Amino acid sequence: MSENYSGRAFNKSIGYYVGGRFLNALAAFFILIWIARQLPENQYINYVAAYSIIEMGIVLSGFGMEWVTGIYIPQIRMHASGRVLYRFVWQSAGLQALLLAGGALILFFTAPLLTQWLGLRDADGVLRLYAGVMLIEGVSRVFRDQLLSSLLLQKAGQASQLLRNVALAGYAVLAFSHEEWRNAHALAVGELIASSCSLLVAAWCLQRHLLQVRAQAQPQAGRAAPQPAWTMPCWRDMLRVGRNAWLSNIANLTWSWQAVILLATRTLGPDAAAPLGFARNLAEQVRKYLPSEFLLGIVRTLLVVRYAAEQDKDKLGLRAGLIYKVNLLCLLPLLVLCAVRGADLAAFLSNGRYPDAHWLLTGWLAVLVILAHRRLTDLMAHTLGRSSATTRANVMLLVTPLALLLAAPQQRWSLLFAVLIVAETVYSALVLRQLRTPAWHYRLHWSGLAKYAVAGLLAAVVLAGLPGGADAFRLALALCAATGVSWGALLLLRPLSAAELALLPARALRLLRQSPAVSS
């Protein structure tokens, strides 16, 4: 295996990534809470709706290229020359910039129609400004989340993201200190400025690295030589992977959280949709910092590189299952806290604006329990060269939007979340069934997952006995209690299988052997 993706390279990249993501998480959480507290309710729903639209627009304009770069950049880096990598990376960046520019133009000219259809007030200018944000932020994500990430340049990627968050946070604090600037229009200007700064830094870091790589056109000491058996895939084959991922994304968008927010805004009105949007924004921050998402660039690159080197489907499935359990380890205390102390939490975070978002937040986090596995399902499908399985599964679930249309107007939120949970469960089951072969199929470790449920129930019982209160100290105490009880219970219940333990690094395994968490 090339030293570019050696264990040392991954460990170094993880160090930069974790440190950067931690700082970015703090900045992003501050931005979310500050915006929710400062923007008037009618302006807040304009912001939420506009951001939902551009998130959908970025996906629709991407043509699934995030999977093309995620799958093929590590292979090209390992097997081809620096000149080939340089050309492929910039071709990928240019293609996606053109696609995003087309999507942004469509949003700019259809802004009045979208505003009227959604029933938003005075939002034409906001949507048109966010068309610019869609282009700049979309291209910036291409550099940060795809190109820099696949090359394990996490230091540069996280610095670029942190610059964006710090710039936006500073702008929001200054702008919202003036009453006349407390609106979605002013916030869109801040998004444009912050995303532009991030894009410039990311592009500069990438170009500097690629120039160094291009100079290494011939193999050097310590670097894997181009392998004669490996040939550069043609664009037609690579774009077929992107096309399948894109079609899958289009189908999935019909029941995505963005679609749910826009549907609620259309059917219930902006005022009723604001608490749902606030709860979803909080849940989205949780999703972004689950380990599989938090370490997406590294996890995806690691699984692709390890499978390319080992060609072992069993290990690929075991690694996916282990990552899912780590996701649940982080999600479980938050879900318990929201279920038991959600009303206090929502009132504190929104400064009393959205106290009714309690069960909405709990519902979104319950959806995340299932959604946390979706990215891993897609990753296995694309890594195994079966990207068409994701498209077929999503097409079969196109009935989901009809169920949402029936649930949303009645404000039966429990039914709406149940629809989303069932859809995501069926999706993973359909994809994994298509990946099955006579010699291999993916298996969840059900007994281990059942122990997570037991640990969550124990934590909920303990948390219910603690004194309540909507202040920072009591909520922090409740979160610590939920985390301590649930994680302590899992240590005693031993949720990891022997096969999963065998995949852990030797140092982590030695630590686990000193605790009751090791399965017999």
MARVOKE-91243 format. One record per residue (C-alpha): x, y, z; residue in one letter. Coordinates in steps of 0.05 Angstrom, whole numbers, plus 5000, padded with zeros to 4 digits. Example, Ala and Ser with C-alpha at 12.3 -4.5 7.8 and 13.67 -1.06 7.14 Angstrom:
2
524649105156a527349795143s
END
This chain:
520
500050005000m502550704983s505451095041e500551645022n495151215055y499350855107s497150775179g501751345199r498551795146a491551625170f493351735243n496452415228k490352615186s485552395241i489352835291g488553455248y481353255231y478953145301v482153785327g479354195270g472453885273r471954005348f473354745338l468554765279n463154425320a463654955374l463355515323a457555195284a453555085347f454555805368f452256045299i446055605301l443855835371i445556565358w441456575293i435456225327a435556725384r436657355345q432557285281l425057445286p420756835273e418557045203n425757185183q428156535215y423556105172i425856495110n432956305128y431155575143v427155505078a432655845036a438055395066y433854785054s433054974981i440555094970i442254435005e437654084957m440454484899g447654294916i445653564916v441753614851l447453994817s452853524840g451352944793f453952464847g461052704837m462552654911e462651894902w466851934839v472252334875t471551934940g472451264904i477551434850y482251964879i485251474929p486250964873q489551474827i493951734883r496251024899m497350774828h498351344779a503251914769s502652604799g500952914732r494952444723v492552614793l493453364781y489353334717r483752904747f482853324809v482253984771w477753674718q473153434775s473154124807a471754484742g466054014723l462654094790q463454854789a459954884721l454254434747l453454864809l453455504768a447755224726g443755034788g444955714820a442356074757l436055654758i434855824831l436156564818f430856614763f425756164797t426256514865a419656904858p415856264839l418755884898l417256454947t410056474924q409155714926w411955664997l407956255022g414156625047l413857375058r418957845027d423757275010a425157394936d431557774949g433657275003v432956684955l436857044901r442457194948l442556474971y443256264898a450056594903g451356234968v449455574934m454855684881l460455934927i459055464985e457854874938g464654964904v467855074972s465054404996r467854064934v474754294955f473954175030r469753555035d471853184971q478653374943l482553575005l479253025045s480652464995s487952684993l488152665070l489653415072l485353495134q489454065163k487854495103a480654275098g479154415171q482755085170a478455285110s472055075146q474155415211l475456065173l468456035145r465255905213n469256435249v467856955195a460356795196l460056805272a463557485275g459157765221y452757515255a454757825322v456358495290l450458505242a445258295293f447458845340s443559305293h436059205294e435359365220e440258805202w436658255239r433857925178n435257345130a437657825076h443458085118a445057375140l445557155067a450757695055v454857425113g454356715084e457056975018l462957315050i464656725096a464056205040s468356614993s473956655044c473655905056s473755764981l479956184969l483855855024v481755145004a483455254930a490255554948w492054964994c489854454942l493754784886q500054824928r499654084945h498153864874l504054254846l508553864893q505253204872v505753374798r513253464805a513552734828q511552464761a516551884770q516551424831p521051624887q523851254947a518451074997g512951194946r509050634913a510650574839a505050604788p502649894781q502649604710p496249194725a492349824743w489550264688t486350944694m478650864689p475451254633c470851824649w464851434622r465750894675d467051394730m461051814712l456751194713r458151144788v456351884795g450051794755r447551224798n449151624861a445752244832w439351864814l439351564883s440252264914n434452544873i429752004896a432152074968n431052824967l423652714960t423452495033w429652855059s429353335118w429753915069q423553665033a419953575100v421454295120i419054575053l412854135055l411154375125a412255095104t407655005044r402054625079t402154915150l404955615138g411655925159p409656035232d407955305244a414155065207a419055485248a419555015309p420354425262l425954785227g429354965293f428954235317a431653985251r437454475251n439454215320l438953495297a442953665234e448653915278q448453255315v448552865249r454453255223k458553075284y456852345289l463351955279p461451695209s459852405186e464952735231f470352295200l466952185133l472952375090g477651935130i472651365141v470751335067r477951375044t480150855096l474750355077l476050445002v483650375010v483149775058r478249405013y482449554951a488449254986a485048665020e479048504974q475648235037d468148345039k467548055109d472248575138k468749135099l462148935130g465148865200l468349555196r461649855174a458049525232g463349755281l462850475256i455350445264y456050235337k460750815350v455451275320n450251005368l455151085426l455051835413c447751885395l444851495453l446052005510p443252575468l436952175451l435852005524v436852735544l431952985492c426652455510a426952615584v429253345587r427553585517g422754135538a427954465583d433354375529l429154685473a427155275517a434355405538f437455355469l432155795435s431756285493n424356125501g422556215427r421155485411y419655105475p414754655437d420354355396a421553825450h418453215415w420353475347l427653455367l426752765398t423452525333g429052775290w434252435334l430251785330a430651835254v438151935261l438751255294v436750945228i439751485183l446551375215a447050725177h444950995109r451751305093r455150645111l450250265067t451650725008d459150685022l459149925018m455049934954a459650424918h466050094944t463649414918l462049714850g454549624860r452250354859s446150174818s443349824880a442350504914t438450774854t433750174850r432350204925a430750944923n426250874862v422250334899m421250814957l418351384916l411751244951v414651565014t413052284994p405752094987l405651845059a408952495081l403652905045l398352545085l401952625152a404453345149a397853735140p394853395202q400953585244q401552865267r408952905277w409652215307s406751925242l411352355200l417552115238f415051395234a414551465158v421751705155l424351145201i420750605160v423350905094a430550915117e430050215146t427149935082v432350305040y438249985077s434849305075a433649344999l440849574983v444049055028l439748504998r442248684929q449448674953l448647964979r452347404944t452246644957p458946724994a457547365033w452147815061h452448385111y449948225181r448248715237l450348485306h443248485334w444948245404s449948815411g444749325387l439649055437a444649205492k444749935468y437249965477a437749675548v443150185566a438850755539g432850535581l437150505644l439851205630a432751475619a430351185686v436251505723v435352175687l427952195703a429652195777g434252795774l431653505787p429553875724g430954595702g432054995639a438855275659d445755095632a448354765696f442454275705r442354105631l449853975631a449053545693l443353155659a447653035597l453452795639c448852325677a445852045612a452751945583t455751635646g449951145658v449150925586s456550835572w457650505640g451950015625a455049865557l461749705589l458249185633l453748915577l459548805529r456349015462p462248865415l462948195381s469547825378a470247955304a469248705315e474348705371l479448375325a479148975278l480949485333l488149745337p492649365385a493049955433r485450025437a484749275445l489549265504r485449805539l478949435527l481848795555r482849145621q475249285624s469048845625p467349085554a470948515519v466247975493s467947275511s
END
